[in-house]
Amino acid sequence: MHTMHPRCSTAPPTMTDHLPMWHGWAVLPVPTQQYGGLMPAPRGFGVDVFIGAARDIGDHTTRELAAAMADCSDYQVTDPHGLAAVEVRLAALLGR
């Protein structure tokens, strides 16, 4: 699910990706679009990735997520249950 936020004067436009959870794993949305159901982030957009209560994420999911976020200006992983490994893996794949 994607949510677009209106642009304010000091921040780039932002889109939010909500990844569903399956048996504790963050997974890609239903594959009806590119990158396993994710829309590619437009160049210059920020991306908020919400992973909910997921406790882990697979390598394939991380690679597909990074491919969808390749043109984003910045990203943030919202992980209320402490899945900081997602942010580390994305940073490595995005070269940031």
N, C-alpha and C positions, 0 to 999 in steps of 0.2 A: 504494500500500500504506500502510495506517495502523497505527500502533502507539500504544497508550495506555500511559502511565507512571503508576505509582501515586503518589498525592498524598503529599508529605511535609509536615511542619509549617511549613516556611518558603517553599515554592514552590507556585505554582498547578499543577493537573494539566496535563500536557503531552501533546500528540499529535505524532507525527512523520509527515510526508508525504515519501515517496520518489518523486521524479519520474524517470521513465525518460528515456533519452537516445536520440535518433535522429539519426544523422549529425552528432554534435557539438552538437545542440540539446537543451535541456531541454524535454520535452513533457509533456502531461497524461497521466495513466493512461488505460486503456481506458474509454471513456465509458459505463459502466453505471450511474453515479450522477450526481447534480447536479455542475455545474461540471466537466464533462469527466472524470468518474471520481473526483473528490475529494469527501469528506464535508465539509460546512461545520463549521468549528470551533465547538464550543459556547461560549457566552458565558463569559468568564473563563478559558478555557483558554489555555495557551501553545502555540505551534506551532514545531516544528523542521522546516525545509524542507531536505531533503537532495537535492542536484542532481548528486551524483557527479562524473563527468568531463566534464560538459557545458561547452562553451565559449561558448555563447550561449543566449538565450531570446527567443522572439518576443513581440510586443506582446499578441497574443490570449491566449497562455499566461499572461502576467503579469497581465492583467486578470481572467482566470478564477481564477487563484490568489488574487488580492487579494479577489475576491468571496467565495471560500470562507473566507477568513481575516478577514472584516469584523468579526466579533464577538470575535476573540481578544484576550486581554489583552496579549500580547507575542509576538514571534516572533524567530527566529534562522535565518539561512540558513547551512547547512553546505556550504561550497564548497571542497573541498580543492585545487582547481586555480585558485583566485583569481577566480572570477566575482562580483566585488563589485558589478557593475552590477545584479544581481538585487535585492540589498538596497536599492539606491538607487531602482530603479523601484517596488518594493513600498512603500517609505516614501512616495513621492510619491502613489501610488494610494490608500494607506490614510490619508493625511494625518497621518503621524507623523514 
